[in-house]
């Protein structure tokens, strides 16, 4: 049994929202309204609520999310940090880049993460290139094996929605986890098969569908123009033209009462749905404020949705059998 099976809490905090502004050229890929002081208090509130896993990336805020996390966790070596490499960053301009990521870039990228996080070792390092070819990913993981031997990380994995990619590298000794999208709207059947058969840790990205499952948004809500949810990116399916996608709003309305059964908030029900798939899965919803993380942490008091509720939700949300993998 490895440390991922014994030390990781059943719920993590996603740290993309606290990174603040980040751009790809003129395109904003960050979240709006972040405040550094609030972010640090939010991290501390997460710890107080029993959340001890924090998921970030070099790309989030072009390094800023990692720096905030390092500051907030300075006296909490017990907290576990997951971060990601593979996206180029310029901390001064807040620009990120998607140039090809090569093996010779791995060691400097890891050192950059360690410096910003103010840590001697990364608990879990993920490759942040969703669709990298398997051969190129293997070369990156070879470098991560070397860095693990040097004591700079404890394990590694891949943030990818491509199940065959995950399966192809699952046998590597130090490959322990996959981070992928799953939520009430999409149950990731292919990836679930892989992680269960290969006994990999599942970190669930977008468990609240980029905030749509928080219940805060309706058809009249317009996201700020510099919010990633207004970006028009191809994978941004939960929001269209800066507004909640009406197709997903109809699905949410169909299952709202089931998700909020037995006193749960909508957020807590959506997280309970994840645990209803498997109580070993670790959802990592993003949070920006103390109020948000306190509500998220409250899901720990409820746990998984009952089996009968899970079955009823499946009758109301249309699934596409054997749906092809794609970023979302």
Buried (B, 14 or more C-beta within 10 A) or exposed (E): EEEBEEEBBBBBBBBBBBBBBBBBEEEBBBBBEBEBEBBBBBBBBBBEBEBBBBBBBBBBBBBBBBBBBBBBBEEEEEBBBBBBBBBBBEBEEBBBEEEEBEBEBBBEBBEBBBEBBEBEBBBBBBBBBBEBEEEBBBBBBEBBBEBBEEEBBBBBBBBBBBBEBBBBBBEBEBBBBBBBBBBBBBBBBBBBEBBEEBEBBBBBBBBBBBBBBBBEBEEEEBBEEBBBBBBEBEEBBBBBEBBBBEEBBEBBEBBEEBBBBEEBBBBBBBBBBBBBBBEBBBBBBBBBBBEBBBBBBBBBEBBBBBEEBBEBBEEEBEEEEEEEBEBB
